[in-house]
Amino acid sequence: MQTEGVHTARGKIWRWNRKRATGIVESTTGYQIWFGLDSLRGRKLDDINLGDVVDVEYEFAQQDSHDRRAVLITWVES
């Protein structure tokens, strides 16, 4: 498994804490990717919902109990 650089995945918003502006994306392959406010790039906090389908660029980096951290999240419009 390559751990250097930025990787991409599709997933869904699995957990969202509006108060902390952090959450978890669960990828289609089952990985959990932590994200924070800086990866949202202008998305309004009230516009984030559990189950939203997203594309996520992430890196292997320890964040809390997770080993993947989002760099950029893009919402997939249906």
QUITA-V810814 format. One record per pair of residues at least 12 apart in sequence whose C-alpha atoms are under 7 Angstrom apart, sorted by the first residue. I is the first residue (numbers start at 1). J is the second residue. D is the distance in whole Angstrom. If there is no record, write none. Layout:
I_J_D / I_J_D
This chain:
3_60_6 / 5_59_6 / 6_57_6 / 6_58_5 / 6_59_5 / 7_57_6 / 7_58_5 / 7_59_6 / 8_56_6 / 8_57_4 / 8_58_6 / 9_27_6 / 9_55_6 / 9_56_5 / 9_57_7 / 10_27_6 / 10_28_6 / 10_54_6 / 10_55_4 / 10_56_6 / 11_25_6 / 11_26_5 / 11_27_4 / 11_28_5 / 11_53_6 / 11_54_5 / 11_55_6 / 12_25_5 / 12_26_6 / 12_27_7 / 12_51_5 / 12_52_5 / 12_53_5 / 12_54_6 / 13_25_5 / 13_26_6 / 13_49_7 / 13_50_5 / 13_51_5 / 13_52_5 / 13_53_7 / 14_26_6 / 14_50_6 / 14_51_6 / 15_50_6 / 16_50_7 / 18_45_7 / 21_36_6 / 21_37_5 / 22_35_6 / 22_36_4 / 22_37_6 / 23_35_5 / 23_36_7 / 33_66_7 / 33_68_5 / 33_69_5 / 33_70_6 / 34_63_7 / 34_66_6 / 34_68_6 / 34_69_5 / 34_70_6 / 35_69_6 / 35_70_5 / 39_70_6 / 39_71_5 / 39_72_4 / 39_73_6 / 40_72_6 / 40_73_6 / 53_75_6 / 53_76_6 / 54_73_7 / 54_74_6 / 54_75_4 / 54_76_5 / 55_73_6 / 55_74_5 / 55_75_6 / 55_76_7 / 56_70_6 / 56_72_6 / 56_73_5 / 56_74_6 / 57_70_6 / 57_71_5 / 57_72_5 / 57_73_6 / 58_70_4 / 58_71_5 / 59_71_7
